[in-house]
Amino acid sequence: MRRDEFRIAVDELEDLLDAERTAVLNGNIDDVGRLFDQKSRLLEQLEGWDAANAEVSAALRIKLERNQNLLESAADGVRSVAQRLSAVRRVRESLDTYDARGQRTSVNLKSCGALEKRA
């Protein structure tokens, strides 16, 4: 790869990383997936270049790390929502109570059909 090709690839990668950041912040997961293939291709193109381009490497590393942190946070958020939805689903489907001995008993609400509520 010639120096001008290198510079073009770096510019494309920087633009792509900015687009990826915007997609993550806006919650556009489909765009993130689409950009991943392009990012991988550009990173492979740049792989052969040495550390002589330290400034370029540092700038790219900062953007890559920033996006990685955003992606990890987004994944954590998705996992948290999934756990919360699971807990809500469990509450709708069963009721946990305790007897006089302190033993937990679970009542399956799905099979009951209706639950009578008394004051």
Secondary structure as UniProt FT lines:
FT   HELIX           3..26
FT   HELIX           29..46
FT   TURN            47..48
FT   HELIX           51..53
FT   HELIX           54..93
FT   STRAND          94..98
FT   TURN            100..101
FT   STRAND          104..108
FT   HELIX           109..112
//
